Amino acid sequence: MLTFFESPLNVLHLSSKILVAGLLMLLAGIYGAYLYKGHMPIALLVAMHALTILGPTLIKIGYVMRLLAQYRVRGPQMIRQTA
């Protein structure tokens, strides 16, 4: 399992999937919690509100994973400073 995370390309693909999953969770949560006008059980309503928290959390985790993977693919680069 840990060898999977040693390859930056694997992490890059996984981060894309996590970003999409987080976005879908956020959109489903917003629709279910705020836009849906029908009746639903209280447990489902609580779950929809939870998705509005869990979705952005996955988006943030996926974004950080993506940045780290891109950094590992490119390697450290020196930035020229102007005087």
N, C-alpha and C positions, 0 to 999 in steps of 0.2 A: 504494500500500500504506500509506503513512504517513497518507493522508487518512482511512483507516479508523479509526485510533486517535485522530483529532481529535474524533470524536463520542463523548461519554460513554455514550450508550445502546448504541452498538456494542460498546464495551469491557465494558459491563455484561452484555450477552448472551454475549459471548465468555467472560467470567469464569465465568458459570454453567455453560457447556459444559466449561470446564477443571476446575471443581470436580467435576462429575459424572464426567468421565474419570478424575480422580485418585482418586476414591472407588472406582470400578470396578476400577482397577488395584490399589489397595490390597487390596480384598476378594478379587480373583482371586489376588493374591500370597499372602495369608494362607491361603487355601484350598489352593493348590497346594504351598506350602512347608511348612505345618504340619498341615493337617487331612486331606489326601488320603493314604490308606493304601496305595495301589497302587504299583507300580514305575514309575519314569520315568527317562529318560536324564539323565545328570548335567548336560548343557547346559540342559535344560528346568528342572531343579531350581535351577540357578544363576539362570536367568531369573526364576523365581518369587520367589526371594529378592531379586532386583534390583527387582521390582515393589513389594516392601514398602518400598523406599527411594524409588523414583520416584513412587509414588502420593502419599505425603504431601508430597513436594516440589511436585507439581502442585497439591495442595490449598492449600498455602501461597501459591503464586504466584497462583492464582485468587482467593484471599481478599483478598490485597493489591490486585489489580486491581479487585475489587469495591468495596473501601473507597475507592480513588481515584476510581472512576467515580461512586460515590454522592456523594462530596465535590464533584466537579465538577458534578453535576446540581443539588445543593442550593445550592452556592456557600458561601463563608465566612460563618459566623454568629458574632456576638459572644455571649459567655457572660457573663451578669450575675454579678458577685461580690457576696457579702453581707459586710457589715462586721461 
